[in-house]
Amino acid sequence: MTTLSPPLVEPIRVGVALSDRSYDILIGRGLIASAGAEIARRLPRVRAAIVSDRNVGGLYSADLSRVLNAAGIGSVAVEVEPGEGTKNFANLEHVVRAVLAARLERGDVVIALGGGVVGDLAGFAAAIVRRGMRFVQLPTSLLAQVDSSVGGKTGINTPEGKNLVGAFHQPSLVIADTGVLDTLPPRELRAGYAEVAKYGLIDDPGFFAWLEANWRGVFSGGPEREHAVATSCRAKARVVAADEHETGERALLNLGHTFGHALEAATGYSQRLVHGEGVAIGMVLAHRFSARMNLASPDDAARVTAHLAGVGLPTELADIEGTLPDADGLMALIAQDKKVSRGTLTFILTHGVGKAFIAKDVPPAAVRDFLADSL
Amino acid sequence: MTTLSPPLVEPIRVGVALSDRSYDILIGRGLIASAGAEIARRLPRVRAAIVSDRNVGGLYSADLSRVLNAAGIGSVAVEVEPGEGTKNFANLEHVVRAVLAARLERGDVVIALGGGVVGDLAGFAAAIVRRGMRFVQLPTSLLAQVDSSVGGKTGINTPEGKNLVGAFHQPSLVIADTGVLDTLPPRELRAGYAEVAKYGLIDDPGFFAWLEANWRGVFSGGPEREHAVATSCRAKARVVAADEHETGERALLNLGHTFGHALEAATGYSQRLVHGEGVAIGMVLAHRFSARMNLASPDDAARVTAHLAGVGLPTELADIEGTLPDADGLMALIAQDKKVSRGTLTFILTHGVGKAFIAKDVPPAAVRDFLADSL
């Protein structure tokens, strides 16, 4: 158990506008300490199941239970193992049955206390217990705070692929306590930062330039961190509000992800390459491929590479330890990705920093040749 | 394989109005023969997974595959074991992974060919593969045609209870081939009939009176059968359109179900008491309890009992083979049912035939005493 410092300043509030399922994202240092009050204010008289992994749960679960209790919210704790391997059917059943065993009702709440794995798993459980319970996210990694906790995508992996099974299930509230990032392993913080940079690269060149100048504050925990998280959440909330079920514009959030997912699959979803690192390399590849297709200047690709490498992220296929499949092998993994529509490849390409777009008919042969030259 | 007779008359079309998720229910004899054309017309260029159980699949799966193929729809078959025990996490994973292994995409379709078990399981799989695929119901039992295939409730059971895990996922089309009911075991046909009678008891006294006069034609396969199925579907569609996610009026469909579920649980969801039989006894109990609470005339309870017993359905607790729990044991099972809201009991009670209503604050002690006197 740690000692929680109460928040010193008002949290930043970012609204996600989804008509009757609209919700707030609260961002600030020390917010776990006020989580009970914030939840109780929005969801009166609920009971809760706190889903967490052994690592994060050990740090914060007892504290969270205490502040919930102080706000009149009784809770049970459900623990899973840390790591991407946890996102499977067996753990889904485990969490679902623990929530049922606690006799929680439809109006009660599942709280995901952890990173993206816990958020995706607990959110999916909340989506299917009694055909949909309430759900609150307390993301404890940078990746989860700026990406996976916002937007309602939940799910698990199967041997057929990542996140191929799940539900759209919006939380009632997201509480991003930026203070918990202080204890995050540096590699994980960097991996999350790749998704922060992504929002600049998609459509906000000013934010990307701001990150180039201010990234050190994001890492060291200055007020730049809250600004970066809030700007990212605002960007994601805007896209999600416009396209909740990813029928169009929301696909822009996959910038770097088609290449990235293939690389994650190629490395067995192991510590050889974590998700954000795959996205970092994927974004560099997307910019370079766009330049090669004469869609963007090579200078933009170089600028993206320089910034991501500057913060310590991998940017080259050669940065991945061990051997990779050849270009055909990577193409097979790309084709397996769920962002395939009726046989044509959809990629997020770019006209330059902050000018990403959805390209629906990318010739697979051009991608293959590009990968062959990049390996 | 059987030989399919093509439909002789135009099917009856019942629309379910759910804005952008509206869909048709087609009702008629021989409709499996035109299923390929009907699906292809509404969902051009899809591929399909046909989910069925060994019994129903053996009769119709090859035929369905052939008519789909004739309409340009390629399909794979996924088989599960017959019986309520199939609705579990292991089979959900089995169906989900079979659909993924067939490389079906979001726009492709899962077809549930079978009774309520197959429909609930396949529908839930369709709801969660790629966060939601298309879904077509081909219900082959009377129960599924008039109840479970309409309305979008999908799900599985866990040791904690029935249907506690699932999703609301509307089909794109329901095709109710009334001819397939000819080969249904009489006991199963009777069980489904309990749900038909329910629609009369909820709010359509004229339909209940029609059933009292015409039930033999429903069982023997005269045109009364299509009329009864269509009237039932229209009633359910009306309620579902008004309250898709069961926040209000939809609860009326649970007439007889709170008692019924408790009895099913008490008999271990076995062949001692199938679902529709539990509903039949449950509806009789709901009418008798309403009379005891001076809400309705005892004559209505007697009339309901006479009709259900007349078609051969059980109507008394004594009609259930073997021993039952005592009143306290049954109350514990009722409390476990998901239609519990914050500790108070919600029952569907009635002011008489066709006058059911939602009673939110039923005193548990009164129910307990009533059960003690009924045992």
Interface residues (C-beta under 8 A of the other chain):
Chain A: R45 F89 L92 E93 V96 R97 L100 A101 E105 R106 G107 F124 A127 I128 V129 R130 R131 G132 K153 G155 T158 P159 E160 G161 L164 V165 G166 A167 F168 H245 K338 V340 S341 R342
Chain B: R45 F89 L92 E93 V96 R97 L100 A101 E105 R106 G107 F124 A127 I128 V129 R130 R131 G132 K153 G155 T158 P159 E160 G161 L164 V165 G166 A167 F168 H245 K338 V340 S341 R342
